[in-house]
Amino acid sequence: MAVELTDANFEELAMQSDKPVMIDFWAEWCGPCRMVAPIVEEMSGEYQDRAIIGKVNVDENPGISMKFGIRNIPTIVFIKNGELVDKSVGAVPKLVLTEKMDNLL
């Protein structure tokens, strides 16, 4: 299951991770976010020991959303060694996300 990231635990779980991190920025009311959610959950199982797969509810965690300049959702960001290294905006196929993640491993 994807890790629920919040303003409180984000720094520790995402920015200080020694593994690559993929974060799905989403909201309850967002239709395309619901299309991406099952893909994110699948990937959390597939990359369980090799990466952190997390989700940020933009309505509940505005601090993280502002930090990354999230203006559209779903937006999926990729972090390695505490640095933003890639980003995907909108509902995209799983292959796009797995390719980006595989490039970080």
Contacts in CASP RR format, 6 or more apart in sequence:
PFRMAT RR
TARGET T0000
AUTHOR 0000-0000-0000
METHOD contacts of the structure
MODEL  1
MAVELTDANFEELAMQSDKPVMIDFWAEWCGPCRMVAPIVEEMSGEYQDR
AIIGKVNVDENPGISMKFGIRNIPTIVFIKNGELVDKSVGAVPKLVLTEK
MDNLL
1 41 0 8 1.000
1 44 0 8 1.000
1 45 0 8 1.000
2 24 0 8 1.000
2 40 0 8 1.000
2 41 0 8 1.000
2 44 0 8 1.000
2 53 0 8 1.000
2 54 0 8 1.000
2 55 0 8 1.000
3 13 0 8 1.000
3 44 0 8 1.000
3 52 0 8 1.000
3 53 0 8 1.000
3 54 0 8 1.000
3 55 0 8 1.000
4 54 0 8 1.000
4 55 0 8 1.000
4 57 0 8 1.000
5 13 0 8 1.000
5 14 0 8 1.000
5 23 0 8 1.000
5 54 0 8 1.000
5 55 0 8 1.000
5 56 0 8 1.000
5 61 0 8 1.000
5 64 0 8 1.000
6 56 0 8 1.000
6 60 0 8 1.000
6 61 0 8 1.000
6 64 0 8 1.000
7 61 0 8 1.000
7 62 0 8 1.000
7 63 0 8 1.000
7 64 0 8 1.000
10 56 0 8 1.000
10 61 0 8 1.000
10 64 0 8 1.000
13 52 0 8 1.000
14 21 0 8 1.000
14 23 0 8 1.000
14 52 0 8 1.000
14 54 0 8 1.000
14 79 0 8 1.000
14 82 0 8 1.000
15 79 0 8 1.000
15 82 0 8 1.000
16 82 0 8 1.000
17 52 0 8 1.000
17 79 0 8 1.000
17 82 0 8 1.000
19 50 0 8 1.000
19 51 0 8 1.000
19 52 0 8 1.000
20 50 0 8 1.000
20 51 0 8 1.000
20 52 0 8 1.000
20 78 0 8 1.000
20 79 0 8 1.000
20 80 0 8 1.000
20 101 0 8 1.000
20 104 0 8 1.000
20 105 0 8 1.000
21 51 0 8 1.000
21 52 0 8 1.000
21 53 0 8 1.000
21 54 0 8 1.000
21 78 0 8 1.000
21 79 0 8 1.000
21 80 0 8 1.000
21 82 0 8 1.000
22 40 0 8 1.000
22 43 0 8 1.000
22 47 0 8 1.000
22 51 0 8 1.000
22 52 0 8 1.000
22 53 0 8 1.000
22 54 0 8 1.000
22 76 0 8 1.000
22 77 0 8 1.000
22 78 0 8 1.000
22 79 0 8 1.000
22 97 0 8 1.000
22 100 0 8 1.000
22 101 0 8 1.000
23 54 0 8 1.000
23 55 0 8 1.000
23 56 0 8 1.000
23 76 0 8 1.000
23 77 0 8 1.000
23 78 0 8 1.000
23 79 0 8 1.000
24 33 0 8 1.000
24 36 0 8 1.000
24 37 0 8 1.000
24 40 0 8 1.000
24 53 0 8 1.000
24 54 0 8 1.000
24 55 0 8 1.000
24 56 0 8 1.000
24 74 0 8 1.000
24 75 0 8 1.000
24 76 0 8 1.000
25 55 0 8 1.000
25 56 0 8 1.000
25 58 0 8 1.000
25 64 0 8 1.000
25 65 0 8 1.000
25 68 0 8 1.000
25 70 0 8 1.000
25 73 0 8 1.000
25 74 0 8 1.000
25 75 0 8 1.000
25 76 0 8 1.000
25 77 0 8 1.000
26 33 0 8 1.000
26 36 0 8 1.000
26 37 0 8 1.000
26 55 0 8 1.000
26 56 0 8 1.000
26 57 0 8 1.000
26 58 0 8 1.000
26 73 0 8 1.000
26 74 0 8 1.000
27 33 0 8 1.000
27 57 0 8 1.000
27 58 0 8 1.000
27 59 0 8 1.000
27 73 0 8 1.000
28 57 0 8 1.000
28 59 0 8 1.000
30 73 0 8 1.000
30 74 0 8 1.000
32 73 0 8 1.000
32 74 0 8 1.000
32 90 0 8 1.000
32 91 0 8 1.000
33 73 0 8 1.000
33 74 0 8 1.000
33 91 0 8 1.000
35 91 0 8 1.000
36 74 0 8 1.000
36 76 0 8 1.000
36 90 0 8 1.000
36 91 0 8 1.000
36 92 0 8 1.000
39 94 0 8 1.000
39 97 0 8 1.000
40 53 0 8 1.000
40 54 0 8 1.000
40 55 0 8 1.000
40 76 0 8 1.000
40 97 0 8 1.000
42 94 0 8 1.000
43 53 0 8 1.000
43 94 0 8 1.000
43 97 0 8 1.000
43 98 0 8 1.000
43 101 0 8 1.000
44 53 0 8 1.000
44 54 0 8 1.000
45 53 0 8 1.000
46 98 0 8 1.000
47 53 0 8 1.000
47 101 0 8 1.000
50 105 0 8 1.000
51 101 0 8 1.000
51 104 0 8 1.000
51 105 0 8 1.000
56 64 0 8 1.000
56 65 0 8 1.000
58 65 0 8 1.000
58 70 0 8 1.000
58 73 0 8 1.000
68 75 0 8 1.000
68 77 0 8 1.000
68 84 0 8 1.000
72 89 0 8 1.000
72 90 0 8 1.000
73 90 0 8 1.000
74 89 0 8 1.000
74 90 0 8 1.000
74 91 0 8 1.000
75 87 0 8 1.000
75 88 0 8 1.000
75 89 0 8 1.000
75 90 0 8 1.000
76 87 0 8 1.000
76 88 0 8 1.000
76 89 0 8 1.000
76 92 0 8 1.000
76 97 0 8 1.000
77 84 0 8 1.000
77 86 0 8 1.000
77 87 0 8 1.000
77 88 0 8 1.000
78 84 0 8 1.000
78 85 0 8 1.000
78 86 0 8 1.000
78 87 0 8 1.000
78 100 0 8 1.000
78 101 0 8 1.000
78 104 0 8 1.000
79 85 0 8 1.000
80 104 0 8 1.000
85 104 0 8 1.000
86 100 0 8 1.000
86 103 0 8 1.000
86 104 0 8 1.000
88 96 0 8 1.000
88 97 0 8 1.000
88 100 0 8 1.000
END
